[in-house]
Amino acid sequence: MSYARLEEGLTLECGSVLAPLDVAYRTYGQLSAARDNAILVCHALTGDQFLAEQHPVTGKPGWWSRMVGPGLPIDTDRFFVICTNVLGGCMGSTGPRSLQENGEPWGTDFPPITIRDMVRAQALLLNHLGIGRLFAAIGGSMGGMQVLQWVATYPERVFAAMPIATSPFHSAQNIAFNEVSRQAISADPEWHNGRYWDYGAVPARGLGVARMMAHITYLSEEALTRKFGRRVRRDPAIKGDTALEPASLFGEMFEVESYLRHQGSSFVRRFDANSYLTITRAMDYFDLSAEYDGDISAPFLGCKTRFCVVSFSSDWLFPTSQSRLLARALNRAGVNVSFVEIDSDRGHDAFLLDEPDFDRTMRGFINGAAEHAGLGKAG
Amino acid sequence: MRLDQRLIAEMIAPKARVLDIGSGDGALIDYLFRTRNCDARGIEIDMKEVTRSVAHGLPVMHGDADHDLAHYPNGAFDYVVLQRTLQAVERPREVLRQMLRIGRYAIVSFPNFGHWRLRLQLLFSGRMPMNAVWHTPWYETPNIHPCTIRDFLTLCQEEGYIVDRWLAVDEAGERAPWRRSIRLANLFGEQALFLLSKR
């Protein structure tokens, strides 16, 4: 697993210092001689750095394999693409699973982190790689929050920004959903106050339930209906095929239940409960306007970054209204901003799925920005 | 590009900051960027057109003249363009005010309801006129505030706007020869084009 150990470490917003700091990352494509073609792709809550290659744990293709690669909308023949595991994650970057100086894992003692801390950790990695300026920062959901924070913190280091299916602050509804997830984890008998490793346990049921609940918010009613409807499957573990056995309340399972259980259990294999708590909390804290009296445009005043804000029509977790609020705030700041709502019935997760209009938007925005940046035409 | 768009482009100085309201497929902003080196952006209400424009690398916002202009800062642009849309907005007077708040110049084009053929149609048939420009029946037309060239000039006077340039054109693409007479332009011009600024 490739990662950078940054000895100087990072002082977090809460005042704690993480030193040394590990940032796990993957890169695709070649950095140009002028070092002007780097694109940082930021992952969502449960994503990781395995953007466009087989995932080492699940064996599945990278989470944006359809978007990033040679000739794809984020074209690795032209651009040098970097994806990091976020600070607080569990795929190699410093997080609750990392060991402290005393050799113990951090667990729930891991300090609270913010989206800005994640971005500053990424900036340290870019310094380490010798990349002063990003051609673009792109990301969906929590990745979009990082993109916004990147421009707010380092406006001169980002030429183009694409925040997708995201918001300039985490809404009360979003915080509420996250709290239900966290409560599910801490209610698990295997939780052991977050020191589950001491007992050779993982709070698998709680983490699974958290994932199931969150997964519902990533979809839409139409998507669930189309995919599963009210179809029922007999659970072979509970019942045989003989009609002689008595029926029970849970003798059969709706397809949608089975799907959610699968989502929950496969998630537990690749994610750490304490990371989930740390990262959801970082999202909850996110509010770009917090230091500016509620003015979302303030962090972007005088900013030269070209923006493309994208939302999806059926996303009820990060609805279009929040993207419009962001786009208008950017207008107030005088920023060059495009704003597109992609028509899709697949909910928040649409940004990870095959949506041709979205692909065209991505390709067009990147090519247009590259032309303005003087990077030349698409090959 | 349509004729009125070419005429609009002629009014715009190189390297200007331009906001094109109702940018459609983005033809004007693309032209301004490529031939005049302008920082040109668009606002468009039709999402298909927005997606198409952004997919061509053009900076376009989904939005409309009535609700989105208020979110731009004073003097953000040199020119704010409203092509063939004034008659379709909810509050034309407010839209013009916003245009001249956020831009130094406003360029407005609209189809002239005072054209002689429309007058004749209404006079002889007693029904709402229909032709190549006004081509939707009254019950589904997006044009809720049709006006004539003289109406528009009156509004500009009331609001204290300076008419820096104006011209009337016909639909076939010819610049109309009655440039000095507003009365004749109002009778024979199918499209009107105004360059306005504030005192």
Interface residues (C-beta under 8 A of the other chain):
Chain A: R306 C308 R324 A327 R328 A329 N331 R332 A333 G334 N336 V337 S338 F339 V340 E341 I342 D343 D357 R360 T361 R363 G364 F365 N367 G368 A369 E371
Chain B: D39 R41 M47 V50 T51 S53 V54 A55 H56 G57 L58 P59 V60 M61 H62 G63 D68 H71 Y72 P73 A76
